[in-house]
Amino acid sequence: MSFTVVSLFPGMFSSPLNHSILKKAQEKGLISIDLVDLRDFAKDRHRVTDDYPYGGSHGMVMKPEPLIAAIEHVRAKLHHPRVILLSPRGRVLTQPEASRLAQEKELVLICGRYEGIDERVKSFIDDEISIGDYTLSGGEVAAMVLIDALARLIPGVLGNVQSLDEESFADGLLEYPQYTRPEEFRGMRVPEVLLSGDHQRVRTWRREISLKLTRERRPDLLRRARLTPEEKQRFRAGADLYLALVHYPVVDKNGHVVTTAITNMDIHDIARAARTYGLTRFYVVTPVKALQRLALKIVHHWEKGYGSRYNETRKEALSLVRLNDTLDDAILDVERLCGVKPRLIATSARPGAGRTSFAVLKDMLIREVHPYLLLLGTGWGLADPILAQADYILEPIEGDSDYNHLSVRSAAAIILDRLMGKE
């Protein structure tokens, strides 16, 4: 695999490329690295590669002429190179992304500097990659990271190929702890299981510790990791999310507080969405006993009646449903299950101040372990006392038109996908 790096400071690469694995990989002919000095393509006698930005701003911008000349020069020398700009706007480098890029034969890495590059250069770029959500002085360090990450995946570069399968992120999890001699050091002993000689016990222990570390330190990874059904149950990522469909107190179109009717489709479809996205309970809140009896009849049909034999997957979804007289009853049930009162997330189709975005709330659900109860209003929405009680009010769902009248079950599916769906 060949890497060509276009940089204002090619000298920065001399040390990291001439040590350890990267040095050996070059000596074996498994990778080649060519450094191109961008200033060689500047046309003026001062070899200037940057200029002030149009529109006014702080800092300087890399000029298009030297960059495009360098890219065209490199493309002419190679066969079918993929040109990558190291940029904070790019896709974040992950292990799956590294595995994909490692299949390329020729990569050209463009190292940006200053405030960035002239946007017109992007027409000559095939891809943009970022190594994380933080700021660097330039793309050189990012290019070094990318070269190292890809080189390790090339057959023959690492002495032990199996080590690739056990490293952090290889299976979507953080790696388990490692120990070596001595067996005891300053009172700290190597775990007994690693000394047992029982390879199955060792594999089980390592998997268990890897899962625990990932849940504690990178819970966001668990949602994308390959887990067994039992592991999914034991090591659920992030916070538990519960859902309540509120029929009272809600408002009608005139703003009056009313009680709305329960519908078969709402219970049926929202229960299926709740099961799809891994929710623990789906509460239906109404004080009207006749409506509760109707809801129980619907649930009974799918849990124990003919529906349970006709379609077992519906039975599984409807088993999440719980009926409550009041929202407080649902809150108490979550508190009983979790040992702590849930934080309330109200929903509303009406815009307003202090709304929490889907992105912020999704991040909270990934990184926290506190339970949350999502409140969906029927009729024309939740009454003001419920909104005032909520810890968060979710931003409204908005389409690209002035029509904003989704059914509650449609809104439930969209909200759950945005908060709990895979990226």
QUIGIMO-V855754 format. One record per residue. N is the residue number from 1. SS is DSSP state (h for helix, s for strand, l for the rest). OMEGA is omega in whole degrees, 0 to 359 (NA if undefined). Layout:
N:SS:OMEGA / N:SS:OMEGA
This chain:
1:l:181 / 2:s:174 / 3:s:171 / 4:s:185 / 5:s:177 / 6:s:188 / 7:s:171 / 8:l:185 / 9:l:182 / 10:h:179 / 11:h:179 / 12:h:186 / 13:h:189 / 14:l:182 / 15:l:183 / 16:h:182 / 17:h:184 / 18:h:178 / 19:l:169 / 20:h:190 / 21:h:182 / 22:h:178 / 23:h:181 / 24:h:180 / 25:h:177 / 26:h:180 / 27:h:179 / 28:l:182 / 29:l:180 / 30:l:175 / 31:l:172 / 32:s:183 / 33:s:180 / 34:s:181 / 35:s:182 / 36:s:179 / 37:s:184 / 38:h:182 / 39:h:178 / 40:h:183 / 41:h:173 / 42:l:188 / 43:l:183 / 44:l:186 / 45:l:178 / 46:l:177 / 47:l:183 / 48:l:181 / 49:l:182 / 50:s:180 / 51:s:180 / 52:s:181 / 53:l:171 / 54:l:179 / 55:l:179 / 56:l:178 / 57:l:176 / 58:l:174 / 59:l:183 / 60:s:180 / 61:s:180 / 62:s:186 / 63:l:181 / 64:h:188 / 65:h:181 / 66:h:182 / 67:h:182 / 68:h:177 / 69:h:179 / 70:h:180 / 71:h:180 / 72:h:178 / 73:h:182 / 74:h:179 / 75:h:182 / 76:h:181 / 77:h:186 / 78:l:182 / 79:l:181 / 80:l:184 / 81:l:171 / 82:s:185 / 83:s:184 / 84:s:173 / 85:s:173 / 86:s:191 / 87:s:176 / 88:s:177 / 89:s:187 / 90:s:173 / 91:s:181 / 92:s:180 / 93:l:175 / 94:l:180 / 95:h:175 / 96:h:178 / 97:h:177 / 98:h:179 / 99:h:179 / 100:h:182 / 101:h:181 / 102:l:177 / 103:l:179 / 104:l:177 / 105:l:184 / 106:s:177 / 107:s:174 / 108:s:184 / 109:s:180 / 110:s:182 / 111:s:177 / 112:l:179 / 113:s:175 / 114:l:181 / 115:l:180 / 116:l:182 / 117:s:174 / 118:l:187 / 119:h:182 / 120:h:178 / 121:h:184 / 122:h:179 / 123:h:182 / 124:h:182 / 125:l:178 / 126:l:188 / 127:s:174 / 128:s:182 / 129:s:173 / 130:s:178 / 131:l:177 / 132:l:184 / 133:l:175 / 134:l:187 / 135:l:174 / 136:l:178 / 137:l:180 / 138:s:184 / 139:h:184 / 140:h:180 / 141:h:178 / 142:h:178 / 143:h:177 / 144:h:179 / 145:h:182 / 146:h:180 / 147:h:181 / 148:h:182 / 149:h:182 / 150:h:183 / 151:h:180 / 152:l:184 / 153:l:180 / 154:l:182 / 155:l:179 / 156:l:181 / 157:l:178 / 158:l:180 / 159:l:181 / 160:l:183 / 161:l:182 / 162:l:181 / 163:h:178 / 164:h:184 / 165:h:186 / 166:h:181 / 167:l:175 / 168:l:177 / 169:l:181 / 170:l:177 / 171:l:179 / 172:l:182 / 173:l:171 / 174:l:183 / 175:l:176 / 176:l:179 / 177:l:179 / 178:l:178 / 179:l:173 / 180:l:180 / 181:l:6 / 182:l:180 / 183:l:177 / 184:s:179 / 185:s:180 / 186:l:177 / 187:l:179 / 188:s:185 / 189:s:171 / 190:l:179 / 191:l:185 / 192:h:184 / 193:h:181 / 194:h:179 / 195:h:189 / 196:l:185 / 197:l:180 / 198:l:188 / 199:h:179 / 200:h:177 / 201:h:180 / 202:h:180 / 203:h:180 / 204:h:180 / 205:h:181 / 206:h:178 / 207:h:181 / 208:h:181 / 209:h:178 / 210:h:178 / 211:h:181 / 212:h:180 / 213:h:180 / 214:h:179 / 215:h:182 / 216:h:191 / 217:h:180 / 218:l:182 / 219:h:179 / 220:h:182 / 221:h:184 / 222:h:182 / 223:l:180 / 224:l:185 / 225:l:177 / 226:l:184 / 227:l:172 / 228:l:177 / 229:h:180 / 230:h:178 / 231:h:178 / 232:h:180 / 233:h:184 / 234:h:187 / 235:l:179 / 236:l:182 / 237:l:169 / 238:l:187 / 239:l:171 / 240:l:179 / 241:s:176 / 242:s:184 / 243:s:176 / 244:s:174 / 245:s:189 / 246:s:176 / 247:l:174 / 248:l:359 / 249:l:174 / 250:s:182 / 251:s:173 / 252:l:186 / 253:l:177 / 254:l:179 / 255:l:179 / 256:l:178 / 257:s:184 / 258:s:170 / 259:l:182 / 260:l:181 / 261:l:173 / 262:l:177 / 263:l:178 / 264:h:185 / 265:h:179 / 266:h:181 / 267:h:183 / 268:h:187 / 269:h:180 / 270:h:176 / 271:h:179 / 272:h:177 / 273:h:180 / 274:h:179 / 275:h:180 / 276:h:185 / 277:l:168 / 278:l:178 / 279:l:185 / 280:l:181 / 281:l:174 / 282:s:184 / 283:s:172 / 284:s:188 / 285:s:174 / 286:l:178 / 287:l:186 / 288:l:185 / 289:h:179 / 290:h:178 / 291:h:176 / 292:h:179 / 293:h:177 / 294:h:180 / 295:h:179 / 296:h:178 / 297:h:179 / 298:h:182 / 299:h:182 / 300:h:179 / 301:h:184 / 302:h:181 / 303:h:187 / 304:l:182 / 305:l:182 / 306:h:181 / 307:h:181 / 308:h:178 / 309:h:182 / 310:h:184 / 311:l:184 / 312:h:180 / 313:h:176 / 314:h:177 / 315:h:180 / 316:h:180 / 317:h:183 / 318:h:178 / 319:l:178 / 320:l:189 / 321:s:173 / 322:s:180 / 323:s:180 / 324:s:176 / 325:l:185 / 326:l:175 / 327:h:179 / 328:h:178 / 329:h:178 / 330:h:179 / 331:h:179 / 332:h:179 / 333:h:176 / 334:h:179 / 335:h:178 / 336:h:181 / 337:h:189 / 338:h:182 / 339:l:180 / 340:l:180 / 341:l:181 / 342:l:170 / 343:s:186 / 344:s:177 / 345:s:178 / 346:s:176 / 347:l:180 / 348:l:175 / 349:l:182 / 350:l:176 / 351:l:179 / 352:l:181 / 353:l:174 / 354:l:179 / 355:s:178 / 356:s:182 / 357:l:177 / 358:h:182 / 359:h:180 / 360:h:182 / 361:h:178 / 362:h:178 / 363:h:178 / 364:h:180 / 365:h:179 / 366:h:191 / 367:h:182 / 368:l:179 / 369:l:179 / 370:l:178 / 371:l:178 / 372:s:176 / 373:s:181 / 374:s:185 / 375:s:177 / 376:s:180 / 377:s:174 / 378:l:182 / 379:l:178 / 380:l:172 / 381:l:180 / 382:s:177 / 383:l:184 / 384:h:179 / 385:h:177 / 386:h:178 / 387:h:180 / 388:h:181 / 389:h:187 / 390:l:174 / 391:l:180 / 392:s:171 / 393:s:185 / 394:s:177 / 395:l:182 / 396:l:172 / 397:l:182 / 398:l:173 / 399:l:182 / 400:l:177 / 401:l:179 / 402:l:179 / 403:l:184 / 404:l:184 / 405:l:177 / 406:l:170 / 407:l:183 / 408:h:180 / 409:h:174 / 410:h:179 / 411:h:180 / 412:h:181 / 413:h:180 / 414:h:181 / 415:h:181 / 416:h:179 / 417:h:180 / 418:h:183 / 419:h:189 / 420:h:184 / 421:l:177 / 422:l:181 / 423:l:NA
